[in-house]
Amino acid sequence: MSWFNRTDKKISENKKKNIPSGLWIKCPTCSEIKYKPELEKNCSVCIGCNHHFRVSPNTYRDIILDDNSFSQLFKNVKSADPLSFKAHKEYKDQIISAVKKTGHNDAIACYSGKLNDRNIILSIMNFSFIGGSMGSVVGECVFRSIEYADKRKIPFILICSSGGARMQESALALMQLAKTSSRLAKFKSNGGLYIPLLTDPTTGGVTASYGMLGDIILAEPGALIGFAGPRVIKQTIGEDLPKGFQTSEFLLEKGFIDHIVSREEMKTKLSRIINLLS
């Protein structure tokens, strides 16, 4: 049996190659492992099951707006810490960390640009910035976007993604619901076209205000949309919830939204709606 033993010292075992981290991601719907660069080429949509992964505001900007047609608005508006809020981490430190992580000043980015040569205002919420929470800056930027669109008589599109109002700003955050809703009412009375597009997740104060006040309400496939989360609702009412509860498909069936649109057809559908209604 000695001929099984390795005697040649020149023979060496193959060394494991270092594979860069972050190149692969598991789809939460079909459980397939996806190569991220290929996934990003498909707008971060799973080819196998059509699961829409969460993406940055820049992705939506590049999907919707014509190349080299846009400029960013209100980029100098930044969050303050009016309540000197402290928990396990100080609010001002949370803001600094979120800015470094995302490269944005707050949970929204606003643009003036063109969609198939039609002038529009596009605002995009960012869930990666403190859960897309709506504070004073988000409310102010939405307000200014509506005002900007109203003065120029052009459509306003808002990509929603939020966990709700920002608790670190307390009542100041809750005030944004009334502030944005009242300005939207004026915009629509002046004949303005407002289209919210709800992505995963859209919850809390955003759903309770401008998220559901559109002339046409769109949503991405499979997006979680609601006020309170399903776990909280189940604990409150003490009953099992229907299958697919609070998904965009469920809300479409119940009449809460008007249409489900995938990223692949997003620009075409938005352009068609604007041409019909603007």
C-alpha positions as CSV (number, residue, x, y, z in Angstrom):
1,M,0.0,0.0,0.0
2,S,3.0,2.3,0.2
3,W,2.6,3.3,-3.5
4,F,-0.3,5.5,-2.4
5,N,2.1,7.8,-0.4
6,R,3.4,10.9,-2.1
7,T,7.2,10.9,-2.3
8,D,7.9,13.5,-4.9
9,K,8.5,16.8,-3.0
10,K,8.1,18.8,-6.2
11,I,4.4,18.1,-6.3
12,S,2.4,20.7,-4.4
13,E,-1.3,21.1,-3.8
14,N,-3.1,23.8,-5.8
15,K,-3.7,26.9,-3.8
16,K,-7.2,28.3,-3.6
17,K,-7.7,31.4,-5.7
18,N,-9.0,34.4,-4.0
19,I,-12.5,35.3,-5.3
20,P,-13.5,39.0,-4.8
21,S,-16.3,39.4,-2.3
22,G,-19.6,41.0,-3.4
23,L,-19.8,39.5,-6.8
24,W,-22.6,37.1,-6.1
25,I,-26.0,37.6,-4.6
26,K,-28.9,35.2,-3.7
27,C,-32.3,36.0,-5.1
28,P,-34.8,36.0,-2.2
29,T,-37.6,34.8,-4.4
30,C,-36.2,31.9,-6.4
31,S,-33.1,31.3,-4.3
32,E,-30.8,31.2,-7.3
33,I,-27.3,32.7,-7.0
34,K,-26.8,35.6,-9.3
35,Y,-23.6,37.2,-10.7
36,K,-24.0,40.8,-9.7
37,P,-22.5,42.4,-12.8
38,E,-24.8,40.4,-15.1
39,L,-27.8,41.2,-12.8
40,E,-27.0,44.9,-13.0
41,K,-27.0,44.8,-16.8
42,N,-30.7,43.7,-16.5
43,C,-31.6,46.6,-14.2
44,S,-31.1,44.4,-11.1
45,V,-34.1,42.3,-12.1
46,C,-33.8,38.5,-11.8
47,I,-34.1,36.8,-15.2
48,G,-35.5,33.7,-13.6
49,C,-38.4,35.0,-11.5
50,N,-38.6,38.8,-12.2
51,H,-37.7,39.7,-8.6
52,H,-36.8,43.4,-8.5
53,F,-33.8,44.0,-6.3
54,R,-33.5,47.3,-4.5
55,V,-31.4,49.8,-6.4
56,S,-29.8,53.2,-5.9
57,P,-31.4,56.4,-7.1
58,N,-28.8,56.7,-9.8
59,T,-30.2,53.5,-11.4
60,Y,-33.8,54.9,-11.6
61,R,-32.4,58.2,-12.9
62,D,-30.5,56.4,-15.7
63,I,-33.5,54.2,-16.6
64,I,-36.0,57.1,-16.8
65,L,-34.2,60.2,-17.9
66,D,-32.6,60.7,-21.4
67,D,-28.8,60.7,-21.5
68,N,-27.1,64.0,-20.7
69,S,-30.5,65.7,-20.2
70,F,-30.7,66.2,-16.5
71,S,-29.4,68.3,-13.7
72,Q,-29.7,67.8,-10.0
73,L,-31.9,70.1,-7.9
74,F,-31.7,71.1,-4.2
75,K,-28.5,69.2,-3.6
76,N,-27.4,71.6,-0.9
77,V,-30.4,70.9,1.3
78,K,-29.1,68.9,4.3
79,S,-30.5,67.5,7.6
80,A,-30.0,69.2,10.9
81,D,-30.5,67.8,14.4
82,P,-33.1,70.2,15.8
83,L,-34.0,67.9,18.8
84,S,-30.4,66.9,19.6
85,F,-31.7,63.3,19.4
86,K,-29.7,60.6,21.1
87,A,-30.4,56.9,21.3
88,H,-27.7,54.1,20.9
89,K,-26.2,56.5,18.3
90,E,-26.5,60.3,18.0
91,Y,-28.7,61.4,15.1
92,K,-26.0,63.7,13.7
93,D,-23.6,60.7,13.6
94,Q,-26.2,58.7,11.8
95,I,-26.5,61.4,9.1
96,I,-22.7,61.5,8.6
97,S,-22.6,57.7,8.3
98,A,-25.5,57.7,5.8
99,V,-23.9,60.5,3.7
100,K,-20.7,58.5,3.5
101,K,-22.5,55.3,2.7
102,T,-24.8,56.6,-0.1
103,G,-23.0,59.7,-1.4
104,H,-26.3,61.7,-1.0
105,N,-27.2,64.4,1.5
106,D,-30.5,62.7,2.5
107,A,-33.0,60.1,1.5
108,I,-34.0,61.8,-1.7
109,A,-32.4,63.0,-4.9
110,C,-34.3,65.4,-7.3
111,Y,-33.6,66.1,-10.9
112,S,-34.9,68.3,-13.8
113,G,-34.6,66.4,-17.1
114,K,-36.2,64.9,-20.1
115,L,-38.1,61.7,-20.6
116,N,-38.2,61.0,-24.4
117,D,-37.7,64.7,-25.0
118,R,-40.5,65.7,-22.6
119,N,-39.5,68.0,-19.7
120,I,-40.2,66.5,-16.3
121,I,-39.2,66.7,-12.6
122,L,-38.0,63.4,-11.2
123,S,-37.5,62.8,-7.4
124,I,-36.1,59.5,-6.2
125,M,-36.2,58.2,-2.6
126,N,-33.2,56.2,-1.3
127,F,-33.9,53.3,1.2
128,S,-30.2,53.0,1.9
129,F,-30.2,56.4,3.6
130,I,-31.6,55.6,7.1
131,G,-34.3,53.4,5.7
132,G,-35.6,56.0,3.3
133,S,-37.2,57.7,6.3
134,M,-39.0,61.0,5.6
135,G,-37.7,63.9,7.6
136,S,-37.6,67.6,7.1
137,V,-35.3,67.4,4.2
138,V,-37.3,64.8,2.3
139,G,-40.5,66.8,2.9
140,E,-38.8,70.1,1.8
141,C,-37.4,68.5,-1.4
142,V,-40.7,67.0,-2.3
143,F,-42.4,70.4,-1.7
144,R,-39.8,72.2,-3.8
145,S,-40.1,69.6,-6.6
146,I,-43.8,70.1,-6.8
147,E,-43.4,73.9,-6.8
148,Y,-40.7,73.6,-9.5
149,A,-43.0,71.5,-11.7
150,D,-46.0,73.7,-11.1
151,K,-44.2,76.9,-12.2
152,R,-42.9,75.2,-15.4
153,K,-46.2,73.4,-16.1
154,I,-44.4,70.0,-16.4
155,P,-45.2,66.5,-14.9
156,F,-43.7,65.4,-11.6
157,I,-42.7,61.8,-11.1
158,L,-41.7,60.5,-7.6
159,I,-40.1,57.1,-7.0
160,C,-41.1,56.2,-3.5
161,S,-39.1,53.9,-1.2
162,S,-39.4,54.4,2.6
163,G,-39.8,52.8,6.0
164,G,-41.9,55.8,7.2
165,A,-41.4,59.1,9.0
166,R,-38.0,59.7,10.6
167,M,-38.5,59.3,14.4
168,Q,-35.3,61.3,15.1
169,E,-37.2,64.4,14.0
170,S,-40.4,63.5,15.8
171,A,-43.3,65.9,15.0
172,L,-41.2,67.8,12.5
173,A,-41.2,64.7,10.4
174,L,-44.9,64.1,10.8
175,M,-45.6,67.7,9.6
176,Q,-44.2,66.7,6.2
177,L,-47.3,64.7,5.5
178,A,-49.5,67.8,5.6
179,K,-46.9,70.0,4.0
180,T,-46.4,67.8,0.9
181,S,-50.1,66.8,0.6
182,S,-51.4,70.4,0.6
183,R,-48.9,71.5,-2.0
184,L,-49.8,68.5,-4.2
185,A,-53.5,69.5,-4.0
186,K,-52.6,73.0,-5.3
187,F,-50.4,71.5,-8.0
188,K,-53.2,69.2,-9.2
189,S,-55.8,72.0,-9.0
190,N,-53.6,73.9,-11.4
191,G,-53.7,71.0,-13.9
192,G,-50.4,69.4,-12.9
193,L,-49.7,65.7,-13.6
194,Y,-48.3,63.8,-10.6
195,I,-47.2,60.1,-11.0
196,P,-45.8,58.3,-7.9
197,L,-44.1,54.9,-8.5
198,L,-44.0,52.7,-5.4
199,T,-41.0,50.4,-4.9
200,D,-40.0,48.0,-2.3
201,P,-40.7,49.0,0.4
202,T,-43.1,51.9,0.6
203,T,-44.6,52.2,4.1
204,G,-45.5,54.5,6.9
205,G,-45.9,58.2,6.4
206,V,-45.0,58.1,2.7
207,T,-47.9,55.7,2.0
208,A,-50.2,57.9,4.2
209,S,-49.4,61.0,2.2
210,Y,-47.9,61.7,-1.3
211,G,-47.3,58.0,-2.1
212,M,-51.1,57.5,-2.6
213,L,-52.1,60.9,-4.0
214,G,-51.1,60.4,-7.7
215,D,-53.2,60.9,-10.7
216,I,-51.9,57.5,-11.8
217,I,-50.3,55.3,-9.1
218,L,-47.7,52.8,-10.4
219,A,-45.8,50.1,-8.5
220,E,-43.0,47.7,-9.2
221,P,-43.7,43.9,-9.2
222,G,-43.6,42.3,-5.7
223,A,-43.1,45.6,-3.8
224,L,-44.2,45.8,-0.2
225,I,-46.7,48.6,0.2
226,G,-48.6,49.6,3.3
227,F,-48.8,51.7,6.3
228,A,-47.9,49.3,9.2
229,G,-46.0,46.1,8.5
230,P,-47.8,42.8,8.2
231,R,-46.4,41.5,11.5
232,V,-47.8,44.5,13.4
233,I,-51.1,44.2,11.7
234,K,-51.4,40.5,12.5
235,Q,-50.5,41.1,16.2
236,T,-53.1,43.9,16.3
237,I,-56.1,42.0,14.8
238,G,-55.1,38.6,15.9
239,E,-55.8,36.9,12.5
240,D,-53.8,35.4,9.7
241,L,-53.4,37.8,6.8
242,P,-54.3,36.8,3.2
243,K,-51.6,35.3,1.0
244,G,-49.5,38.1,-0.7
245,F,-50.9,40.7,1.6
246,Q,-49.4,44.2,1.0
247,T,-47.7,43.2,-2.2
248,S,-48.2,45.4,-5.3
249,E,-50.2,42.6,-6.9
250,F,-52.5,42.4,-3.9
251,L,-53.1,46.2,-3.9
252,L,-53.7,46.2,-7.7
253,E,-56.4,43.6,-7.2
254,K,-58.0,45.6,-4.4
255,G,-57.9,48.9,-6.4
256,F,-55.3,50.8,-4.3
257,I,-52.9,51.2,-7.3
258,D,-53.5,51.5,-11.0
259,H,-50.8,49.6,-12.7
260,I,-47.7,47.4,-12.1
261,V,-44.7,48.3,-14.2
262,S,-41.4,46.5,-14.5
263,R,-38.1,48.4,-14.9
264,E,-37.7,47.1,-18.4
265,E,-40.8,48.9,-19.5
266,M,-40.8,51.7,-17.0
267,K,-39.6,54.5,-19.3
268,T,-42.0,53.5,-22.1
269,K,-45.0,53.3,-19.8
270,L,-44.3,56.6,-18.1
271,S,-43.8,58.3,-21.5
272,R,-47.1,56.9,-22.7
273,I,-49.0,58.1,-19.6
274,I,-47.4,61.6,-19.9
275,N,-48.3,61.9,-23.6
276,L,-51.9,60.8,-22.9
277,L,-52.6,63.0,-19.8
278,S,-50.2,66.0,-20.0
